[in-house]
């Protein structure tokens, strides 16, 4: 393995660990999320973007199994973060919405993550910030060209939040000649 590749691998692994530790775990702690996990916060984000959400759609959107999605929702309901009610159009389905407590928690987590990222970016020069974003875009684009399935697995199914400049949607357009269909 050449020196550049070894250095890139170490940096990529350390970067992922830093993001997980500082922007996810520490942000959850600072937001007073209690024992709410990163997976549960992802579910809260999904439900907030797809009001009302269905468990099956959430399973697909988060790329988790239906049983895992059901367990996640069960825990969120127990914590008072999500309301689950029968779908009047299909009693086999349940509609999911955030409670006020769930909305407040998600807002705190988002604010804390933005604050932490902003603090890091503020310590960088403008040139380094631009290079960072350009490098991330280039890396993601190259990764999507390597394995087409990454595009589908990486997409968060933002729904109404999805926009034309989304790198994942752009990669999907390039690979499949169509935009990602929101759930």
C-alpha positions as CSV (number, residue, x, y, z in Angstrom):
1,X,0.0,0.0,0.0
2,X,1.6,3.3,-1.0
3,X,2.1,6.1,1.5
4,X,-0.6,8.4,0.1
5,X,-3.3,5.6,0.3
6,X,-2.3,4.7,3.8
7,X,-2.4,8.3,4.9
8,X,-5.8,8.8,3.2
9,X,-7.1,5.7,4.9
10,X,-6.0,6.8,8.4
11,X,-7.4,10.3,7.8
12,X,-10.8,8.9,6.6
13,X,-11.1,6.6,9.5
14,X,-10.2,9.3,12.0
15,X,-12.6,11.7,10.3
16,X,-15.5,9.2,10.6
17,X,-14.6,8.6,14.3
18,X,-14.5,12.4,14.9
19,X,-17.9,13.0,13.3
20,X,-19.4,10.1,15.2
21,X,-17.9,11.2,18.5
22,X,-18.2,15.0,18.3
23,X,-21.1,15.7,16.0
24,X,-23.3,12.8,17.0
25,X,-22.5,11.4,20.4
26,X,-21.3,14.6,22.1
27,X,-24.1,16.6,20.5
28,X,-26.7,14.1,21.8
29,X,-25.3,14.4,25.3
30,X,-25.2,18.2,25.2
31,X,-28.8,18.3,23.9
32,X,-29.8,16.3,26.9
33,X,-31.1,13.5,24.8
34,X,-30.8,11.1,27.7
35,X,-30.5,7.5,26.4
36,X,-31.8,8.4,22.9
37,X,-29.5,6.8,20.3
38,X,-28.2,8.2,17.0
39,X,-30.4,5.7,15.2
40,X,-33.5,7.0,17.1
41,X,-32.5,10.6,16.2
42,X,-32.3,9.5,12.5
43,X,-35.8,8.1,12.9
44,X,-37.0,11.4,14.5
45,X,-35.5,13.3,11.5
46,X,-37.3,10.9,9.1
47,X,-40.6,11.3,10.8
48,X,-40.3,15.1,10.9
49,X,-39.7,15.2,7.2
50,X,-42.5,12.8,6.2
51,X,-45.5,13.9,8.3
52,X,-47.3,11.6,8.8
53,X,-44.8,8.7,8.3
54,X,-45.4,5.0,8.1
55,X,-43.1,2.4,9.7
56,X,-42.5,0.6,6.4
57,X,-41.5,3.8,4.6
58,X,-39.2,4.7,7.5
59,X,-37.6,1.3,7.2
60,X,-36.9,1.9,3.5
61,X,-35.8,5.5,4.0
62,X,-33.3,4.7,6.8
63,X,-32.2,1.4,5.1
64,X,-33.0,-0.7,8.2
65,X,-35.1,-3.8,8.5
66,X,-38.8,-3.6,9.2
67,X,-38.4,-5.3,12.6
68,X,-35.6,-2.8,13.5
69,X,-37.8,0.1,12.4
70,X,-40.7,-1.3,14.5
71,X,-38.5,-1.6,17.6
72,X,-37.1,1.9,17.1
73,X,-40.6,3.3,16.9
74,X,-41.7,1.3,19.9
75,X,-38.9,2.8,21.9
76,X,-39.6,6.4,20.7
77,X,-43.3,5.9,21.6
78,X,-42.3,4.7,25.1
79,X,-40.1,7.8,25.5
80,X,-43.0,10.1,24.5
81,X,-41.1,11.3,21.5
82,X,-43.5,9.9,18.8
83,X,-47.2,9.4,18.5
84,X,-48.4,6.3,16.7
85,X,-52.0,6.0,15.6
86,X,-54.0,3.8,13.3
87,X,-54.2,4.9,9.7
88,X,-57.9,5.5,9.0
89,X,-57.4,4.5,5.4
90,X,-55.6,1.2,6.2
91,X,-56.0,-0.2,9.7
92,X,-53.0,-2.5,9.3
93,X,-50.8,0.6,9.0
94,X,-49.8,3.2,11.7
95,X,-49.2,6.9,11.2
96,X,-46.2,8.4,13.0
97,X,-45.8,12.0,14.1
98,X,-43.5,13.7,16.5
99,X,-44.8,14.8,19.9
100,X,-43.9,18.2,21.1
101,X,-41.3,16.6,23.2
102,X,-39.9,14.8,20.2
103,X,-39.9,18.0,18.2
104,X,-38.1,19.8,21.0
105,X,-35.4,17.1,21.3
106,X,-34.8,17.0,17.6
107,X,-34.5,20.8,17.5
108,X,-31.9,20.7,20.3
109,X,-29.9,18.0,18.6
110,X,-29.9,19.8,15.3
111,X,-28.9,23.1,17.0
112,X,-26.1,21.3,18.9
113,X,-24.8,19.6,15.8
114,X,-24.8,22.9,13.8
115,X,-23.1,24.7,16.7
116,X,-20.3,22.0,16.9
117,X,-19.8,21.9,13.1
118,X,-19.8,25.7,13.0
119,X,-17.2,26.0,15.7
120,X,-14.9,23.7,13.8
121,X,-15.4,25.4,10.4
122,X,-14.9,28.8,12.1
123,X,-11.4,27.7,13.1
124,X,-10.5,27.0,9.5
125,X,-9.5,29.5,6.9
126,X,-12.0,30.3,4.1
127,X,-9.8,28.5,1.7
128,X,-9.7,25.4,3.9
129,X,-13.5,25.5,4.3
130,X,-14.0,25.6,0.6
131,X,-11.4,22.8,0.0
132,X,-13.1,20.7,2.7
133,X,-16.5,20.9,1.0
134,X,-15.0,20.4,-2.4
135,X,-13.1,17.4,-1.2
136,X,-16.1,15.9,0.5
137,X,-18.2,16.4,-2.7
138,X,-15.4,14.8,-4.8
139,X,-15.1,11.9,-2.5
140,X,-18.8,11.2,-2.4
141,X,-19.1,11.5,-6.2
142,X,-16.2,9.0,-6.7
143,X,-17.7,6.6,-4.1
144,X,-21.1,6.7,-5.9
145,X,-19.5,5.9,-9.2
146,X,-17.7,3.0,-7.6
147,X,-20.8,1.3,-6.3
148,X,-24.1,2.4,-7.6
149,X,-26.0,0.9,-4.7
150,X,-24.3,3.5,-2.4
151,X,-26.5,6.2,-3.9
152,X,-29.7,4.4,-2.8
153,X,-28.3,3.4,0.6
154,X,-26.9,6.8,1.4
155,X,-30.1,8.8,0.5
156,X,-32.1,9.9,3.5
157,X,-35.3,10.3,1.5
158,X,-35.6,13.9,2.5
159,X,-38.9,14.4,0.8
160,X,-39.7,18.1,0.8
161,X,-36.2,19.0,1.9
162,X,-34.6,17.4,-1.2
163,X,-33.2,20.0,-3.7
164,X,-31.6,19.9,-7.1
165,X,-28.1,20.6,-5.7
166,X,-28.2,17.5,-3.4
167,X,-25.0,15.5,-4.3
168,X,-26.9,12.2,-3.8
169,X,-29.7,13.3,-6.1
170,X,-27.1,14.5,-8.7
171,X,-25.3,11.1,-8.6
172,X,-28.6,9.3,-8.9
173,X,-29.4,11.4,-12.0
174,X,-26.0,10.7,-13.5
175,X,-26.3,6.9,-12.9
176,X,-30.0,6.3,-13.5
177,X,-31.0,9.3,-15.6
178,X,-33.8,10.2,-13.2
179,X,-34.1,12.0,-9.9
180,X,-34.6,10.1,-6.6
181,X,-38.2,9.6,-5.9
182,X,-39.1,10.9,-2.4
183,X,-40.9,8.5,-0.2
